[in-house]
Amino acid sequence: MTALPLSKTAKPLRLAAPAHRKAMLRWIAVHALAIAAALFFVLPFVFVLLTALMSDSQALTRDLWPNTWEWGNFRTVWETPGFLTWWRNTLLYAGLGTVLAVGSSVPVAYALAKFRFRGRNSMMMLVIAAMMLPPQVVIVPMYLLWSKQFGLSGTLWPLIIPFAFGNPFTIFLLRQFLLTIPKEYTEAARLDGCGEFRAMVKVVLPMAKPGLAAVALFHFFYCWNDYFGPQIYASENPGAWTLSYGLESFKGAHQTDWNLTMAATVLVMAPVIVIFFFAQRAFIEGVTLTGVKG
């Protein structure tokens, strides 16, 4: 006479076990795929680092683990004539170019995001069209302008100076991020007597730090890895080479010393990896929020 209540209470228990098992299998599958994807991206870096620590005779053999840890390879690369100059030029190009690009793009992005005026959508379409324009299309007239009219060939200034007039990709990302900031903040700032410039600097930009960090990192990485620009403008002057272009020259001079080539590659990649490691939270947040509104 008590069998019916027991069967009713036992049925949920029987259903709970398959559901728990299904959730466990889903968790294992997701994490297995994540680990496989992580290994897919990490293993090439591990291979480069281990090869950089091998001797000349062991590099690119079947041995995957160094017999002796040759930390002196990094010192040899660092003391290569011109390597410090490449570092200095790359820091100048990436650092100053990022500051100019972000600083000049903020007012344009703010205007496109917060102002209502005739032709705003057309201007936004021009920004997007400029993003789609490959640099190779305009490289000949630009090179003639900078080399013949201004005499700046053999330097990095033809690459740095244009960033003072804005960057289409930076403008686009910043505009998308600024659209996520409610207009009530700027309206309240105007009621308190703030002008547009002060409202932008004091109210909007502090709230846009993730977006600013994201576009700054994007631009810094672009300049750090740029090979095409330095090849066009600075190839004739070794004193103006950057790391990306100088690494190609280093590889040609040490084409049989793969351990030194890998050590140079590690020294070129290390700053970018360290910067992204410490700024990844702001970077991911900024990139995620740029697509909230259109």
Steps between C-alpha positions, in 0.01 A plus 500: 500500500807730517645402156336785305661790695841329477477466120415868465803606699734253327422618145678840531802322647517267199481799263762701688781254434482513115474880510807523722687259274403701192620823662827333597558374146425845360749657744769248400439556128513879526818500708664241275436721198629804689819318599552378143453854364739639762765244410453579130594864565758449777710216358655710216620753758639220716682357197653841419610551861655154533682534169634838612659328800672227298854486369584544133542127446172405668267761348241357259598141571267229626573606856217711638663570836832688534793287610664813640319824577675762289374822663793680341315490166283790616806699601660432162191630322470800730861598434460470122593834337182692425262295717465769767444757225218287361349484847519875545349567159218253561417654837496844340279385215258298713490729804480839332277367221254358754485824699442708187242262352293466817527869591389618156227237461322566829339835400387359165350189659332713768342724239375206295357330809347791694420778251199509270577686178430473130737267321601303809414166341683597181811585702475165677482328162815685394678373812396143421605544136841624616533186713441286192757683288824296487815705568659357184249695289633842606860410580649643178356855529562500875862397453553770237343757733715415800824441310488771231305776671608459862826304464411252775589178322732281705317592824195381689330839502290429188346220704456693825382844387178381324377355830466856631203539264306199626479132417181354343509174694560680830221749427258219418572297815491805727174620347342158558613502861386856568152407379471271803539796741152645577443852374356598839853541635595761241164674537554524875849640442358768268241597761784544749666746264752275325583563138523215252877468529493497880210251502699275270818520709351498850192280457515280190867403473531372861206270423657394170828368644438140382431621146806726504715213627368269227566739211839598645605135517371432150697792362814424703503139379444614142796740511721250684440232236489729196737381230359661187535863611863483621594302190369779275624805686797389712666217309769727355615610847601219744493755781121530459416130484244354738503157662267347243721608211828449683399146595483412130855631457614310811349178367682545169832551680446197730307270271684193631487605867137418569546523874607865467217571259250356747659696784458821300138405431437451873649841580274660238186323622560531874390865550174445313419186701582669832291809417201291395532279811469798734240688294286211377209576735457855373567387144233229503249725673557778250472270198183338639321827561582654162231287335214572740347778288514579132 
